[in-house]
Every structure is written in C-alpha cells, then in structure tokens.
Amino acid sequence: MLRDVPFRSGGHAQRLSDEWLAKERESIRGLVKDADILILAALIPGKLAPILITEEMVGNMAPGSVIIDISIDQGGNCEITEAGKIVVRHGVTINGIKNLPGMLPTSSTWMFANNVYNMLDFLVQDGKIVLNREDPIIASTLTTIDKTVVHAGAIESGL
C-alpha cells in the first residue's frame, strides 16, 4: 500500500499529504473491517504519527477485535487511541499503553528467566538433574550426551 511513499535521505518516510493519507485510509478500510487484530506502528521521526485508522473504521470492526497502537507516544495511528490506557470502543479493545517497545526487554528477560527456572525445576528430582530421554520435552532439548550428538535435527543435518 505504501509502495510509492516518498522517502527522505536516510530511508525515513516523509509526512503524507492529506490527499495521499485519505487514499491510504480508503485502501485499508476493507482490511481493517475484516481484521481481528491490528498492530499500528507508523511513525515519522520528529512528527506526530499519521492517523491511519478512523473511529468509523473501528466501529466497523467485529466486536472482540483488538488494536495495539505502539505509535501512541507520537499521538497514535488510531484516531481514538487513549494514551496510557486500554479501552473498549465500539466493542474493540484499543491498547494505547505508552512506551510499549521499551517494555519488551523487561518482559523478554522475565520470560526467559521464567522458562529457565521451570526447565530446571522439571529436570531436578531429589536435588539431582535427571535426564529421562524418553520424555519428549527432555529429548527435544538435548543436543549431546557423553560427546555424542543425540538431537534428531542435529543428526539429520549431519553434525
């Protein structure tokens, strides 16, 4: 849809004219109506984010649909996103949580640490690591045992 958008040096998109922006909205109207989830992230460095999704478009979405507007720190791409809030409008949940990209490192670190903890908790029995190779979870995570490659994918690849 944005294939003919003018770019300035450095590869950043320039602000669209009102006419072009109206054409873009019209071209995505049908897609928005049929979408279960929209992730909005259109930004122009140093400028307000362009409004791509109007309230009317939100009103035409199916109840239960979701909009994640990660451009909210620069105004948002949805006309009715509320900065810092998760709201329901026209039956659609709109997430306007600020600085969502900045939250990801914390979330991914927590998720990784939680996964490692749960894996170790699964492997340790009576204070010792037990590798039951018949267990599909354990079998799928092992690469080598006693200097022998045991992972099916690694064996298949010729390692």
N, C-alpha and C positions, 0 to 999 in steps of 0.2 A: 503494500500500500504506500509506503513512504519511499519508493524506489527513485523518484525524481526530486527528492527534497534537496534543496541547495545546502552545501556544506561550506563552512569557512575553513581556512587553513587549520591544521591540527585535527581535522576529522569531526569536529563538533557540528551538530545541526544548528542552523540559524532559525530564528523565530519565523514561523509561517505567517503569511498574510492572512487576514480574516477570511478572504475568499478561499484560499487553499485549506485552511483549517475547517471551514464548513464542508468542503469536498471530502476531506478525510473523515469527518464525523459521519457524513452520509454513506461513505463506502464501508464503514464498520458497523453501521446501525443493525443490519441483519445478523451479523456475527455476535454482537452484544446480546441481542434478544435471545439467541439460542445458547449462550454461554452459561455454564454452571459456575465457573469461577473466572474472574478477570484479575490479572496482576498488572497494575499500572505503574510504569517506571519511566515515562518520557520526561526528560529534563533538558534544559538548555542552560549551560553554565552561566551563572550570574543573573539569570532571569527567572520570572515566575514560570512555573510549569504550565504547559498548554492544557486547557480544558478539552479533553477528548470525549468524555462521557457526560452527557447532559442528564438532568433529572428525568426528563421524558424517557431517555434510554433505560435508565434504572427502573422506571415504572413499567417498562415493557419486558423486563427480565422475569423469569419464573421465580415464584416465592421459594426461598431457601437458597437462592444463588448467593455468591459471595464476591465482594470486590476487595482486593488488597491494594491500597494506594500508597506505594512506597515513595512516591514523589511528594508526599504531603508536606515535607519540610520546606518545599518551594511552592506551596499553595495547593498541590494536588492536581491529578488529571481528571478527577471526577468532580463535577460541579457541586455535589452535596456531601463530599467527604468532610468530616469534622476532625480537625487537628487534635491529636492526642486521645481520640475516642474510638470505640467500636460501637456503632449504632445500627439499628434496623430501620430502613426506609423503604416503603413500598414492598415489604416482605423480603428485602435483600439486605444481608449483613454487609456493612461497609466498615472496613478496618482502616482507620486513619492514625494508627499508632506512630508517633514520631520516632525518628532515627531507627527505624526497623533494621536497616543494614548494619548499624552499629551494634545491634543486639545479637547478631549471628555468631560472632566469635565466642561470646559467653555461652550461648546455647550449644554450639557445636562442641566446645570444650567440656561442658557439663555432660552432654550426651555421650561423648567418647569415654569420659571417666566412668560414667554410669555403666556403660557397656563392658568396660574392662573389669569393673568391680563384679558385675553379675556373672561374667565369664569365669573369673577366678572363684567366685562363690560356688559356681556349678562344678568346677574341676576339683576343688579341695574337699576331701572327705576325711574326717578324723585328723585334721592337720597335715594331710599329705595330698599331693597332686595325684589324681587317679585319671589315667588316660584310657577310657573304655573305647577302643577303636570300633566297637560295634554300634556305638551311639552315633547317629547321623550328624549331630552338631559337632561332636569332637572330631569325627572322621573328616568332615568338610573343612576344619580349621588347621589340621596338621599338615605340615609340608614335609618334614623329615623326622625320622626316628632312628637313632643309632647310626647316623651317617647314611641312611637310606631314604631316598625320596619315596614318600607314601601318598602324596596328594594326587588324586586322579588327573586333575587338569595339568599339573606339572609333569606327570608321567606321559600324558598324551602329547604334550608339547616337546618332548624329547629331552627334558632336563635330567 
